[in-house]
Amino acid sequence: MGEFTDKVKGNVNEAIGKAKQKSDDPETRAEGREDEAKGKAQQAKGEAEGKVGNDI
């Protein structure tokens, strides 16, 4: 279950990050890059949990 949740949260954070990067404000664009990176990390975590869970 954590695998699915991490993937969904990752997708949401990545989408929010991409939207923020379209802002005219440099600080908001920086936040967007951070959010996108966070989202990608969450997705990777979910993928890893899925692979470990399938091996057991």
PDB file with SEQRES, HELIX, SHEET and CRYST1 records, atoms N, CA, C and O in Angstrom:
SEQRES   1 A   56  MET GLY GLU PHE THR ASP LYS VAL LYS GLY ASN VAL ASN          
SEQRES   2 A   56  GLU ALA ILE GLY LYS ALA LYS GLN LYS SER ASP ASP PRO          
SEQRES   3 A   56  GLU THR ARG ALA GLU GLY ARG GLU ASP GLU ALA LYS GLY          
SEQRES   4 A   56  LYS ALA GLN GLN ALA LYS GLY GLU ALA GLU GLY LYS VAL          
SEQRES   5 A   56  GLY ASN ASP ILE                                              
HELIX    1 AA1 GLY A    2  LYS A   20  1                                  19    
HELIX    2 AA2 PRO A   26  ASP A   55  1                                  30    
CRYST1    1.000    1.000    1.000  90.00  90.00  90.00 P 1           1          
ATOM      1  N   MET A   1       0.824  -1.190   0.000  1.00  0.00           N  
ATOM      2  CA  MET A   1       0.000   0.000   0.000  1.00  0.00           C  
ATOM      3  C   MET A   1       0.865   1.249   0.000  1.00  0.00           C  
ATOM      4  O   MET A   1       0.509   2.233  -0.649  1.00  0.00           O  
ATOM      5  N   GLY A   2       1.975   1.244   0.699  1.00  0.00           N  
ATOM      6  CA  GLY A   2       2.856   2.398   0.738  1.00  0.00           C  
ATOM      7  C   GLY A   2       3.430   2.705  -0.627  1.00  0.00           C  
ATOM      8  O   GLY A   2       3.697   3.861  -0.956  1.00  0.00           O  
ATOM      9  N   GLU A   3       3.617   1.673  -1.411  1.00  0.00           N  
ATOM     10  CA  GLU A   3       4.150   1.844  -2.760  1.00  0.00           C  
ATOM     11  C   GLU A   3       3.217   2.742  -3.579  1.00  0.00           C  
ATOM     12  O   GLU A   3       3.664   3.714  -4.189  1.00  0.00           O  
ATOM     13  N   PHE A   4       1.944   2.419  -3.592  1.00  0.00           N  
ATOM     14  CA  PHE A   4       0.959   3.183  -4.356  1.00  0.00           C  
ATOM     15  C   PHE A   4       0.874   4.620  -3.845  1.00  0.00           C  
ATOM     16  O   PHE A   4       0.845   5.563  -4.637  1.00  0.00           O  
ATOM     17  N   THR A   5       0.834   4.785  -2.537  1.00  0.00           N  
ATOM     18  CA  THR A   5       0.740   6.110  -1.925  1.00  0.00           C  
ATOM     19  C   THR A   5       1.940   6.968  -2.296  1.00  0.00           C  
ATOM     20  O   THR A   5       1.782   8.141  -2.635  1.00  0.00           O  
ATOM     21  N   ASP A   6       3.138   6.397  -2.238  1.00  0.00           N  
ATOM     22  CA  ASP A   6       4.339   7.145  -2.600  1.00  0.00           C  
ATOM     23  C   ASP A   6       4.312   7.570  -4.065  1.00  0.00           C  
ATOM     24  O   ASP A   6       4.710   8.683  -4.408  1.00  0.00           O  
ATOM     25  N   LYS A   7       3.841   6.678  -4.915  1.00  0.00           N  
ATOM     26  CA  LYS A   7       3.770   7.011  -6.340  1.00  0.00           C  
ATOM     27  C   LYS A   7       2.785   8.148  -6.596  1.00  0.00           C  
ATOM     28  O   LYS A   7       3.070   9.055  -7.377  1.00  0.00           O  
ATOM     29  N   VAL A   8       1.630   8.099  -5.940  1.00  0.00           N  
ATOM     30  CA  VAL A   8       0.622   9.148  -6.121  1.00  0.00           C  
ATOM     31  C   VAL A   8       1.138  10.476  -5.591  1.00  0.00           C  
ATOM     32  O   VAL A   8       1.033  11.501  -6.266  1.00  0.00           O  
ATOM     33  N   LYS A   9       1.697  10.461  -4.380  1.00  0.00           N  
ATOM     34  CA  LYS A   9       2.243  11.691  -3.816  1.00  0.00           C  
ATOM     35  C   LYS A   9       3.348  12.245  -4.712  1.00  0.00           C  
ATOM     36  O   LYS A   9       3.450  13.456  -4.910  1.00  0.00           O  
ATOM     37  N   GLY A  10       4.161  11.358  -5.242  1.00  0.00           N  
ATOM     38  CA  GLY A  10       5.229  11.779  -6.136  1.00  0.00           C  
ATOM     39  C   GLY A  10       4.694  12.450  -7.388  1.00  0.00           C  
ATOM     40  O   GLY A  10       5.211  13.483  -7.813  1.00  0.00           O  
ATOM     41  N   ASN A  11       3.662  11.867  -7.976  1.00  0.00           N  
ATOM     42  CA  ASN A  11       3.057  12.465  -9.164  1.00  0.00           C  
ATOM     43  C   ASN A  11       2.472  13.838  -8.868  1.00  0.00           C  
ATOM     44  O   ASN A  11       2.613  14.765  -9.666  1.00  0.00           O  
ATOM     45  N   VAL A  12       1.817  13.967  -7.720  1.00  0.00           N  
ATOM     46  CA  VAL A  12       1.223  15.251  -7.332  1.00  0.00           C  
ATOM     47  C   VAL A  12       2.316  16.294  -7.121  1.00  0.00           C  
ATOM     48  O   VAL A  12       2.221  17.402  -7.649  1.00  0.00           O  
ATOM     49  N   ASN A  13       3.342  15.958  -6.364  1.00  0.00           N  
ATOM     50  CA  ASN A  13       4.417  16.916  -6.122  1.00  0.00           C  
ATOM     51  C   ASN A  13       5.126  17.310  -7.415  1.00  0.00           C  
ATOM     52  O   ASN A  13       5.490  18.471  -7.600  1.00  0.00           O  
ATOM     53  N   GLU A  14       5.318  16.356  -8.294  1.00  0.00           N  
ATOM     54  CA  GLU A  14       5.971  16.657  -9.564  1.00  0.00           C  
ATOM     55  C   GLU A  14       5.111  17.615 -10.390  1.00  0.00           C  
ATOM     56  O   GLU A  14       5.640  18.550 -10.992  1.00  0.00           O  
ATOM     57  N   ALA A  15       3.804  17.397 -10.427  1.00  0.00           N  
ATOM     58  CA  ALA A  15       2.900  18.269 -11.178  1.00  0.00           C  
ATOM     59  C   ALA A  15       2.874  19.676 -10.584  1.00  0.00           C  
ATOM     60  O   ALA A  15       2.889  20.667 -11.314  1.00  0.00           O  
ATOM     61  N   ILE A  16       2.836  19.756  -9.255  1.00  0.00           N  
ATOM     62  CA  ILE A  16       2.848  21.064  -8.593  1.00  0.00           C  
ATOM     63  C   ILE A  16       4.149  21.784  -8.914  1.00  0.00           C  
ATOM     64  O   ILE A  16       4.150  22.981  -9.203  1.00  0.00           O  
ATOM     65  N   GLY A  17       5.254  21.052  -8.861  1.00  0.00           N  
ATOM     66  CA  GLY A  17       6.554  21.641  -9.157  1.00  0.00           C  
ATOM     67  C   GLY A  17       6.626  22.181 -10.565  1.00  0.00           C  
ATOM     68  O   GLY A  17       7.148  23.273 -10.790  1.00  0.00           O  
ATOM     69  N   LYS A  18       6.106  21.426 -11.518  1.00  0.00           N  
ATOM     70  CA  LYS A  18       6.131  21.880 -12.913  1.00  0.00           C  
ATOM     71  C   LYS A  18       5.286  23.138 -13.090  1.00  0.00           C  
ATOM     72  O   LYS A  18       5.661  24.038 -13.842  1.00  0.00           O  
ATOM     73  N   ALA A  19       4.150  23.202 -12.402  1.00  0.00           N  
ATOM     74  CA  ALA A  19       3.294  24.385 -12.494  1.00  0.00           C  
ATOM     75  C   ALA A  19       3.988  25.604 -11.887  1.00  0.00           C  
ATOM     76  O   ALA A  19       3.926  26.698 -12.448  1.00  0.00           O  
ATOM     77  N   LYS A  20       4.640  25.420 -10.753  1.00  0.00           N  
ATOM     78  CA  LYS A  20       5.333  26.534 -10.100  1.00  0.00           C  
ATOM     79  C   LYS A  20       6.481  27.061 -10.954  1.00  0.00           C  
ATOM     80  O   LYS A  20       6.804  28.248 -10.904  1.00  0.00           O  
ATOM     81  N   GLN A  21       7.093  26.185 -11.732  1.00  0.00           N  
ATOM     82  CA  GLN A  21       8.221  26.601 -12.551  1.00  0.00           C  
ATOM     83  C   GLN A  21       7.811  27.538 -13.681  1.00  0.00           C  
ATOM     84  O   GLN A  21       8.670  28.153 -14.313  1.00  0.00           O  
ATOM     85  N   LYS A  22       6.534  27.653 -13.940  1.00  0.00           N  
ATOM     86  CA  LYS A  22       6.044  28.559 -14.979  1.00  0.00           C  
ATOM     87  C   LYS A  22       5.787  29.962 -14.438  1.00  0.00           C  
ATOM     88  O   LYS A  22       5.361  30.847 -15.180  1.00  0.00           O  
ATOM     89  N   SER A  23       6.042  30.162 -13.165  1.00  0.00           N  
ATOM     90  CA  SER A  23       5.811  31.445 -12.514  1.00  0.00           C  
ATOM     91  C   SER A  23       6.847  32.474 -12.967  1.00  0.00           C  
ATOM     92  O   SER A  23       7.931  32.125 -13.434  1.00  0.00           O  
ATOM     93  N   ASP A  24       6.491  33.738 -12.818  1.00  0.00           N  
ATOM     94  CA  ASP A  24       7.430  34.830 -13.106  1.00  0.00           C  
ATOM     95  C   ASP A  24       8.347  35.101 -11.913  1.00  0.00           C  
ATOM     96  O   ASP A  24       9.382  35.752 -12.055  1.00  0.00           O  
ATOM     97  N   ASP A  25       7.967  34.604 -10.750  1.00  0.00           N  
ATOM     98  CA  ASP A  25       8.738  34.836  -9.530  1.00  0.00           C  
ATOM     99  C   ASP A  25       9.881  33.817  -9.417  1.00  0.00           C  
ATOM    100  O   ASP A  25       9.633  32.611  -9.430  1.00  0.00           O  
ATOM    101  N   PRO A  26      11.127  34.292  -9.307  1.00  0.00           N  
ATOM    102  CA  PRO A  26      12.268  33.368  -9.214  1.00  0.00           C  
ATOM    103  C   PRO A  26      12.197  32.429  -8.002  1.00  0.00           C  
ATOM    104  O   PRO A  26      12.602  31.270  -8.093  1.00  0.00           O  
ATOM    105  N   GLU A  27      11.690  32.919  -6.885  1.00  0.00           N  
ATOM    106  CA  GLU A  27      11.585  32.072  -5.690  1.00  0.00           C  
ATOM    107  C   GLU A  27      10.576  30.946  -5.905  1.00  0.00           C  
ATOM    108  O   GLU A  27      10.799  29.809  -5.492  1.00  0.00           O  
ATOM    109  N   THR A  28       9.485  31.275  -6.546  1.00  0.00           N  
ATOM    110  CA  THR A  28       8.464  30.255  -6.828  1.00  0.00           C  
ATOM    111  C   THR A  28       9.004  29.223  -7.812  1.00  0.00           C  
ATOM    112  O   THR A  28       8.725  28.032  -7.674  1.00  0.00           O  
ATOM    113  N   ARG A  29       9.767  29.666  -8.795  1.00  0.00           N  
ATOM    114  CA  ARG A  29      10.370  28.714  -9.744  1.00  0.00           C  
ATOM    115  C   ARG A  29      11.343  27.783  -9.019  1.00  0.00           C  
ATOM    116  O   ARG A  29      11.403  26.589  -9.313  1.00  0.00           O  
ATOM    117  N   ALA A  30      12.101  28.335  -8.074  1.00  0.00           N  
ATOM    118  CA  ALA A  30      13.029  27.500  -7.294  1.00  0.00           C  
ATOM    119  C   ALA A  30      12.259  26.475  -6.468  1.00  0.00           C  
ATOM    120  O   ALA A  30      12.651  25.311  -6.386  1.00  0.00           O  
ATOM    121  N   GLU A  31      11.161  26.915  -5.856  1.00  0.00           N  
ATOM    122  CA  GLU A  31      10.313  25.982  -5.096  1.00  0.00           C  
ATOM    123  C   GLU A  31       9.785  24.889  -6.023  1.00  0.00           C  
ATOM    124  O   GLU A  31       9.696  23.724  -5.635  1.00  0.00           O  
ATOM    125  N   GLY A  32       9.443  25.268  -7.229  1.00  0.00           N  
ATOM    126  CA  GLY A  32       8.935  24.304  -8.197  1.00  0.00           C  
ATOM    127  C   GLY A  32       9.962  23.240  -8.530  1.00  0.00           C  
ATOM    128  O   GLY A  32       9.626  22.060  -8.636  1.00  0.00           O  
ATOM    129  N   ARG A  33      11.220  23.650  -8.697  1.00  0.00           N  
ATOM    130  CA  ARG A  33      12.279  22.675  -8.975  1.00  0.00           C  
ATOM    131  C   ARG A  33      12.441  21.720  -7.800  1.00  0.00           C  
ATOM    132  O   ARG A  33      12.640  20.520  -7.988  1.00  0.00           O  
ATOM    133  N   GLU A  34      12.353  22.260  -6.582  1.00  0.00           N  
ATOM    134  CA  GLU A  34      12.453  21.420  -5.382  1.00  0.00           C  
ATOM    135  C   GLU A  34      11.277  20.444  -5.290  1.00  0.00           C  
ATOM    136  O   GLU A  34      11.458  19.265  -4.985  1.00  0.00           O  
ATOM    137  N   ASP A  35      10.073  20.950  -5.558  1.00  0.00           N  
ATOM    138  CA  ASP A  35       8.885  20.092  -5.500  1.00  0.00           C  
ATOM    139  C   ASP A  35       8.964  18.979  -6.540  1.00  0.00           C  
ATOM    140  O   ASP A  35       8.606  17.834  -6.264  1.00  0.00           O  
ATOM    141  N   GLU A  36       9.435  19.323  -7.733  1.00  0.00           N  
ATOM    142  CA  GLU A  36       9.550  18.314  -8.783  1.00  0.00           C  
ATOM    143  C   GLU A  36      10.568  17.240  -8.387  1.00  0.00           C  
ATOM    144  O   GLU A  36      10.333  16.048  -8.582  1.00  0.00           O  
ATOM    145  N   ALA A  37      11.694  17.675  -7.832  1.00  0.00           N  
ATOM    146  CA  ALA A  37      12.713  16.707  -7.400  1.00  0.00           C  
ATOM    147  C   ALA A  37      12.168  15.820  -6.274  1.00  0.00           C  
ATOM    148  O   ALA A  37      12.414  14.614  -6.247  1.00  0.00           O  
ATOM    149  N   LYS A  38      11.430  16.432  -5.354  1.00  0.00           N  
ATOM    150  CA  LYS A  38      10.828  15.674  -4.254  1.00  0.00           C  
ATOM    151  C   LYS A  38       9.854  14.628  -4.806  1.00  0.00           C  
ATOM    152  O   LYS A  38       9.817  13.489  -4.340  1.00  0.00           O  
ATOM    153  N   GLY A  39       9.076  15.030  -5.795  1.00  0.00           N  
ATOM    154  CA  GLY A  39       8.125  14.113  -6.400  1.00  0.00           C  
ATOM    155  C   GLY A  39       8.807  12.940  -7.075  1.00  0.00           C  
ATOM    156  O   GLY A  39       8.361  11.799  -6.954  1.00  0.00           O  
ATOM    157  N   LYS A  40       9.883  13.220  -7.782  1.00  0.00           N  
ATOM    158  CA  LYS A  40      10.618  12.146  -8.448  1.00  0.00           C  
ATOM    159  C   LYS A  40      11.216  11.185  -7.425  1.00  0.00           C  
ATOM    160  O   LYS A  40      11.246   9.974  -7.646  1.00  0.00           O  
ATOM    161  N   ALA A  41      11.693  11.731  -6.303  1.00  0.00           N  
ATOM    162  CA  ALA A  41      12.256  10.883  -5.248  1.00  0.00           C  
ATOM    163  C   ALA A  41      11.169  10.000  -4.623  1.00  0.00           C  
ATOM    164  O   ALA A  41      11.406   8.828  -4.331  1.00  0.00           O  
ATOM    165  N   GLN A  42       9.976  10.573  -4.422  1.00  0.00           N  
ATOM    166  CA  GLN A  42       8.884   9.780  -3.859  1.00  0.00           C  
ATOM    167  C   GLN A  42       8.478   8.658  -4.810  1.00  0.00           C  
ATOM    168  O   GLN A  42       8.191   7.543  -4.376  1.00  0.00           O  
ATOM    169  N   GLN A  43       8.456   8.952  -6.089  1.00  0.00           N  
ATOM    170  CA  GLN A  43       8.114   7.922  -7.060  1.00  0.00           C  
ATOM    171  C   GLN A  43       9.158   6.808  -7.052  1.00  0.00           C  
ATOM    172  O   GLN A  43       8.815   5.628  -7.118  1.00  0.00           O  
ATOM    173  N   ALA A  44      10.422   7.186  -6.971  1.00  0.00           N  
ATOM    174  CA  ALA A  44      11.494   6.184  -6.937  1.00  0.00           C  
ATOM    175  C   ALA A  44      11.376   5.317  -5.686  1.00  0.00           C  
ATOM    176  O   ALA A  44      11.602   4.108  -5.732  1.00  0.00           O  
ATOM    177  N   LYS A  45      11.021   5.948  -4.575  1.00  0.00           N  
ATOM    178  CA  LYS A  45      10.839   5.198  -3.331  1.00  0.00           C  
ATOM    179  C   LYS A  45       9.706   4.181  -3.491  1.00  0.00           C  
ATOM    180  O   LYS A  45       9.829   3.030  -3.073  1.00  0.00           O  
ATOM    181  N   GLY A  46       8.610   4.619  -4.099  1.00  0.00           N  
ATOM    182  CA  GLY A  46       7.485   3.712  -4.324  1.00  0.00           C  
ATOM    183  C   GLY A  46       7.869   2.554  -5.227  1.00  0.00           C  
ATOM    184  O   GLY A  46       7.475   1.413  -4.987  1.00  0.00           O  
ATOM    185  N   GLU A  47       8.644   2.850  -6.274  1.00  0.00           N  
ATOM    186  CA  GLU A  47       9.109   1.792  -7.180  1.00  0.00           C  
ATOM    187  C   GLU A  47       9.974   0.787  -6.423  1.00  0.00           C  
ATOM    188  O   GLU A  47       9.818  -0.423  -6.582  1.00  0.00           O  
ATOM    189  N   ALA A  48      10.878   1.298  -5.604  1.00  0.00           N  
ATOM    190  CA  ALA A  48      11.777   0.420  -4.836  1.00  0.00           C  
ATOM    191  C   ALA A  48      11.001  -0.451  -3.857  1.00  0.00           C  
ATOM    192  O   ALA A  48      11.280  -1.642  -3.717  1.00  0.00           O  
ATOM    193  N   GLU A  49      10.023   0.151  -3.180  1.00  0.00           N  
ATOM    194  CA  GLU A  49       9.194  -0.617  -2.255  1.00  0.00           C  
ATOM    195  C   GLU A  49       8.426  -1.717  -2.994  1.00  0.00           C  
ATOM    196  O   GLU A  49       8.258  -2.824  -2.483  1.00  0.00           O  
ATOM    197  N   GLY A  50       7.974  -1.401  -4.173  1.00  0.00           N  
ATOM    198  CA  GLY A  50       7.246  -2.380  -4.966  1.00  0.00           C  
ATOM    199  C   GLY A  50       8.125  -3.547  -5.365  1.00  0.00           C  
ATOM    200  O   GLY A  50       7.690  -4.698  -5.318  1.00  0.00           O  
ATOM    201  N   LYS A  51       9.352  -3.265  -5.756  1.00  0.00           N  
ATOM    202  CA  LYS A  51      10.252  -4.326  -6.167  1.00  0.00           C  
ATOM    203  C   LYS A  51      10.657  -5.185  -4.985  1.00  0.00           C  
ATOM    204  O   LYS A  51      10.754  -6.406  -5.112  1.00  0.00           O  
ATOM    205  N   VAL A  52      10.895  -4.568  -3.842  1.00  0.00           N  
ATOM    206  CA  VAL A  52      11.271  -5.330  -2.641  1.00  0.00           C  
ATOM    207  C   VAL A  52      10.098  -6.180  -2.198  1.00  0.00           C  
ATOM    208  O   VAL A  52      10.266  -7.340  -1.824  1.00  0.00           O  
ATOM    209  N   GLY A  53       8.912  -5.600  -2.240  1.00  0.00           N  
ATOM    210  CA  GLY A  53       7.714  -6.333  -1.820  1.00  0.00           C  
ATOM    211  C   GLY A  53       7.407  -7.514  -2.715  1.00  0.00           C  
ATOM    212  O   GLY A  53       6.892  -8.531  -2.252  1.00  0.00           O  
ATOM    213  N   ASN A  54       7.719  -7.386  -3.996  1.00  0.00           N  
ATOM    214  CA  ASN A  54       7.454  -8.482  -4.935  1.00  0.00           C  
ATOM    215  C   ASN A  54       8.455  -9.620  -4.805  1.00  0.00           C  
ATOM    216  O   ASN A  54       8.169 -10.750  -5.201  1.00  0.00           O  
ATOM    217  N   ASP A  55       9.618  -9.326  -4.257  1.00  0.00           N  
ATOM    218  CA  ASP A  55      10.655 -10.344  -4.111  1.00  0.00           C  
ATOM    219  C   ASP A  55      10.451 -11.205  -2.876  1.00  0.00           C  
ATOM    220  O   ASP A  55      11.056 -12.271  -2.766  1.00  0.00           O  
ATOM    221  N   ILE A  56       9.624 -10.775  -1.957  1.00  0.00           N  
ATOM    222  CA  ILE A  56       9.437 -11.512  -0.703  1.00  0.00           C  
ATOM    223  C   ILE A  56       8.397 -12.596  -0.877  1.00  0.00           C  
ATOM    224  O   ILE A  56       8.101 -13.325   0.069  1.00  0.00           O  
TER     225      ILE A  56                                                      
END                                                                             
